Amino acid sequence: MKTAAFGLLLAAIFASSIVSATIPAEVSGARPTGDGKATEVAVGTFLIDVSRIDGADQSFTADLFVLLSWHDARLEGVFEATERVPLDSVWNPRIQIINRRQIQTTFPDQAEIAPDGTVTTRQRYFGTFSSPLELHDFPLDRQRFSIRLVVPGYGPDEVRLVSVPPEVSGDQRAEVFSISDWDLGEISTQPAPFRVASAGRGISGYELAFDGRRHIGFWAGKAFISVAIIIAMSWVVFWIDPKYIAPRLSVAVTSMLTLIAYRFLLDGLLPRLSYLTRMDYFLIGSTLLVLLTVIQVVVTTSAEDRDHGRRAARINRHSRWVFPASFLALMALSFWLI
């Protein structure tokens, strides 16, 4: 059994060496149509899965299939049927992904050569891709994610990346992704030259992009409801007699410390931003409401100590509806009006 398997392996290696040997040596060097015309490379992509979007790291994890196809007249008639050869034995665009972080490839580095000189390569990339996020509207934000392919060393006038026709490529994404807290839209693809510097030479490139929207239900349960409970806990002091300063102050201060701890927890979900998000405005406003509750406790207790019990009771009665109304206005201002 082992001898048979070893024999098949030797046969495969021998067959590969025969195929490689029949390819002209110059095919692996200069690009096809090197007479001033651009080499046209058709790009077909299929987004298999998006499993994670990391706001703090500003990256996303995806599984992508890429097909490249071009015509090389020097390979016409070399084979009577489609053959697979090592990728380095023929000219190829040597595609790189600009915004890659950590990538794994699945398929071997091979090319298929058809009798008419058409060369096709297939590769599957799985890993993490960087994606700068605009988070002013967090957590109601919509983001655009992209994967940028480039052809190192060639400008758009030398190698032109074009999309495979829709009737050939079909759908460009899986129907369902494994990510649960985002809603991802359709895929758009287009040639996108890349420039290292604004005045530098452009590099032939191609972009796959898709839009994403956060599911607000996740944040409603994790942030809004939790913060609302903490805020409501601080309102208990409005029903406690002003003369009991110890329990009133304890409830108010505990609410403040709990809210501050919760803010640190939510901050870990985002990068260190130089601007405030909608969530920041909401949490800062909530913290100020709790601070006003502490101040109200001090003011009513001071009034009680000065024999102004009626004034303290009146402040308590008004606070029972003023503070909840202020919190509702804060939510509307943070998430709908700005």
C-alpha positions in Angstrom: 0.0 0.0 0.0 2.8 2.4 1.0 4.8 1.3 -2.1 1.8 2.1 -4.4 1.3 5.5 -2.7 5.0 6.3 -3.1 4.9 5.3 -6.7 1.9 7.6 -7.3 3.8 10.4 -5.7 6.9 9.8 -7.9 4.6 9.7 -10.9 3.1 13.0 -10.0 6.5 14.6 -9.4 7.7 13.2 -12.7 4.6 14.4 -14.6 5.0 17.9 -13.0 8.6 18.1 -14.1 7.7 17.0 -17.7 5.0 19.7 -17.9 7.3 22.4 -16.5 10.1 21.4 -18.9 7.9 21.9 -22.0 7.2 25.5 -21.1 9.5 28.1 -22.8 11.8 29.7 -20.3 11.0 33.2 -21.3 7.3 32.7 -20.3 8.2 32.9 -16.6 9.8 36.3 -17.1 8.3 39.0 -19.3 4.6 39.6 -19.1 2.4 38.7 -22.1 1.7 41.4 -24.7 4.8 43.3 -23.7 4.7 45.3 -26.9 3.2 48.4 -25.3 -0.3 47.0 -24.6 -1.5 46.3 -21.1 -1.9 42.7 -20.1 -5.6 42.2 -19.1 -6.1 40.0 -16.1 -9.7 39.0 -15.2 -10.5 38.9 -11.5 -13.3 36.8 -10.0 -13.9 36.9 -6.3 -16.3 35.2 -3.9 -16.6 36.2 -0.2 -17.1 32.9 1.6 -17.5 34.2 5.1 -17.0 37.1 7.5 -16.7 35.8 11.0 -15.6 38.8 13.0 -15.4 42.6 13.0 -13.1 44.0 15.7 -13.7 47.6 16.4 -10.9 48.0 18.9 -8.4 46.5 16.5 -10.0 48.1 13.4 -10.0 44.8 11.5 -12.2 42.1 10.2 -11.8 38.4 9.7 -12.9 37.0 6.3 -12.6 34.0 4.0 -12.1 34.9 0.4 -11.8 33.0 -2.9 -9.9 34.7 -5.8 -9.7 33.5 -9.4 -7.3 35.1 -11.9 -7.4 34.5 -15.6 -5.4 36.0 -18.5 -4.2 35.0 -22.0 -0.6 34.3 -22.9 -0.1 33.8 -26.6 3.3 32.2 -26.0 1.5 29.2 -24.4 -0.9 28.5 -27.3 -0.6 24.9 -28.5 2.0 24.0 -25.8 -0.5 21.5 -24.3 -3.2 19.4 -26.0 -5.4 19.5 -22.9 -5.6 21.7 -19.8 -2.6 21.1 -17.6 -1.5 22.2 -14.2 2.0 23.6 -13.8 3.9 25.3 -10.9 2.9 28.9 -10.7 6.5 30.2 -10.9 7.0 28.4 -14.2 4.8 31.0 -16.0 4.4 34.7 -15.8 1.7 35.7 -13.2 0.6 39.0 -11.6 1.9 37.8 -8.1 -1.2 39.3 -6.5 -0.6 40.9 -3.0 -3.3 42.1 -0.5 -2.4 45.5 0.7 -4.6 45.5 3.9 -3.7 42.0 5.0 -2.8 41.4 8.7 -2.4 37.6 9.0 -3.4 35.5 6.0 -3.4 31.7 5.4 -3.7 30.2 1.9 -5.4 26.9 1.2 -4.6 25.9 -2.4 -1.2 25.0 -3.8 0.6 27.6 -6.0 -0.4 26.2 -9.4 -1.6 27.5 -12.7 -3.9 25.8 -15.2 -2.9 26.3 -18.8 -5.5 25.7 -21.5 -4.6 24.7 -25.1 -5.5 28.2 -26.3 -3.0 29.9 -23.9 -5.5 30.9 -21.2 -3.9 30.8 -17.8 -6.0 30.4 -14.7 -5.0 30.5 -11.0 -7.2 29.9 -8.0 -6.5 30.7 -4.3 -8.4 30.9 -1.1 -7.3 33.5 1.6 -8.4 33.2 5.2 -7.3 35.7 7.8 -7.5 39.2 9.2 -7.7 42.4 7.2 -7.3 45.9 8.4 -10.1 48.4 8.0 -10.1 52.0 9.3 -13.5 52.7 10.9 -15.4 56.0 11.2 -17.0 55.8 14.6 -18.7 59.2 15.2 -22.1 57.5 15.0 -21.2 54.4 17.0 -23.2 52.3 17.8 -25.6 53.4 15.0 -22.7 53.6 12.5 -22.5 52.1 9.0 -19.1 51.0 7.8 -17.5 50.2 4.5 -15.1 47.3 4.5 -12.7 46.5 1.6 -10.0 44.1 0.5 -7.4 45.7 -1.8 -5.5 43.6 -4.3 -2.4 45.0 -6.1 0.1 43.8 -8.7 3.5 44.8 -7.4 5.8 46.4 -9.9 3.2 47.1 -12.6 1.2 50.2 -13.3 -2.4 50.2 -14.8 -0.8 50.8 -18.2 1.1 47.5 -18.0 -1.3 45.2 -16.1 -5.0 45.9 -16.2 -7.3 44.2 -13.6 -10.9 43.8 -14.8 -13.9 42.1 -13.3 -15.1 38.7 -14.5 -18.5 39.3 -16.2 -21.5 38.8 -13.8 -23.0 36.1 -16.0 -19.7 34.2 -15.5 -19.0 34.9 -11.9 -22.6 34.8 -10.5 -23.1 35.8 -6.9 -20.0 37.3 -5.2 -20.8 36.4 -1.6 -22.3 33.6 0.5 -26.0 33.9 1.3 -25.3 33.8 5.1 -22.2 34.8 7.1 -21.3 33.5 10.5 -21.0 37.0 12.1 -24.0 37.7 14.3 -23.8 41.4 15.4 -23.5 42.9 11.9 -25.7 43.1 8.8 -23.5 43.0 5.7 -24.6 44.1 2.2 -23.9 43.1 -1.3 -20.3 43.0 -2.7 -19.0 45.6 -5.2 -15.8 45.1 -7.2 -13.9 47.5 -9.3 -10.4 48.3 -10.6 -8.7 50.5 -8.0 -5.1 51.7 -8.7 -3.0 52.1 -5.6 -0.5 54.9 -4.9 2.1 54.6 -2.2 2.6 58.4 -2.3 0.2 61.1 -3.7 2.7 62.0 -6.4 4.1 58.6 -6.9 3.6 56.0 -9.6 0.3 54.2 -9.5 0.2 50.4 -9.0 -2.4 48.3 -10.7 -5.0 47.3 -8.2 -8.5 45.9 -7.6 -10.9 46.4 -4.7 -13.6 44.2 -3.3 -15.9 46.2 -0.9 -19.1 45.7 1.1 -21.1 47.8 3.5 -21.9 46.8 7.1 -24.4 48.0 9.7 -24.4 47.1 13.4 -27.4 45.4 14.9 -28.7 47.9 17.4 -30.4 45.0 19.4 -27.0 43.9 20.7 -26.2 47.3 22.1 -29.7 47.8 23.4 -29.2 44.8 25.7 -25.5 45.3 26.5 -25.4 49.1 26.9 -28.7 51.0 26.9 -30.7 48.8 29.3 -27.8 48.2 31.6 -27.0 51.9 31.9 -30.7 52.7 32.3 -30.9 50.3 35.3 -27.9 51.9 36.9 -29.4 55.4 36.4 -32.8 54.3 37.7 -31.1 52.8 40.8 -29.8 56.3 41.7 -33.3 57.7 41.6 -34.2 55.6 44.6 -32.9 58.5 46.8 -35.9 60.7 45.7 -38.2 58.4 47.7 -36.0 58.3 50.9 -36.5 61.0 53.5 -33.8 63.7 53.3 -32.9 63.2 56.9 -31.4 59.8 56.2 -28.3 61.0 54.5 -26.2 57.9 54.9 -28.3 55.5 52.8 -29.2 58.2 50.3 -25.5 59.1 49.7 -24.5 55.5 49.6 -27.0 54.7 46.8 -26.0 57.8 44.8 -22.2 57.2 45.1 -22.6 53.4 44.4 -24.5 54.3 41.2 -21.7 56.7 40.1 -19.0 54.1 40.7 -20.9 51.4 38.9 -21.5 53.6 35.9 -17.8 54.6 35.8 -16.7 50.9 35.8 -19.2 50.2 33.1 -17.8 53.0 31.0 -14.3 51.4 31.2 -15.8 48.1 30.1 -17.4 49.6 27.0 -14.2 51.6 26.2 -12.4 48.3 25.6 -14.6 47.7 22.6 -13.3 50.7 20.7 -9.9 52.1 19.7 -8.5 55.2 21.4 -10.4 57.9 19.5 -9.6 61.6 19.3 -13.4 62.4 19.0 -16.6 61.5 20.9 -19.0 59.0 19.6 -22.8 58.9 20.1 -22.2 56.3 22.9 -19.7 58.7 24.6 -22.3 61.5 24.6 -24.8 59.1 26.1 -22.5 57.9 28.8 -21.1 61.3 29.7 -24.7 62.6 30.0 -25.7 59.6 32.1 -22.7 60.3 34.4 -23.7 63.9 34.8 -27.2 62.9 35.7 -25.9 60.7 38.5 -23.6 63.5 39.6 -26.7 65.8 39.8 -28.3 63.1 41.9 -25.4 63.3 44.3 -25.7 67.0 44.4 -29.5 66.8 45.0 -28.8 64.5 48.0 -26.4 67.1 49.5 -28.8 70.0 48.8 -31.9 68.3 50.3 -30.1 67.0 53.3 -28.7 70.5 53.9 -32.2 72.0 53.6 -33.5 69.4 56.1 -30.7 70.3 58.6 -31.8 73.9 58.4 -35.4 73.1 59.2 -36.5 73.5 55.6 -38.1 70.1 55.4 -40.9 71.3 53.1 -38.4 72.6 50.6 -36.5 69.4 50.7 -39.6 67.3 50.2 -40.7 69.6 47.2 -37.3 69.1 45.6 -37.6 65.3 46.0 -41.1 65.4 44.4 -40.0 67.4 41.4 -36.8 65.2 41.0 -39.0 62.1 40.6 -40.1 63.2 37.2 -37.5 65.7 36.2 -34.6 63.2 36.2 -36.4 60.4 34.2 -37.6 63.0 31.7 -34.0 64.3 31.4 -32.7 60.7 30.8 -35.3 60.2 28.0 -34.3 63.5 26.5 -30.6 62.4 26.7 -31.3 59.2 24.8 -33.2 61.1 22.1 -30.5 63.6 21.8 -27.7 61.1 21.7 -29.1 58.6 19.2 -31.7 60.3 17.1 -31.3 64.1 17.1 -27.6 64.6 16.5 
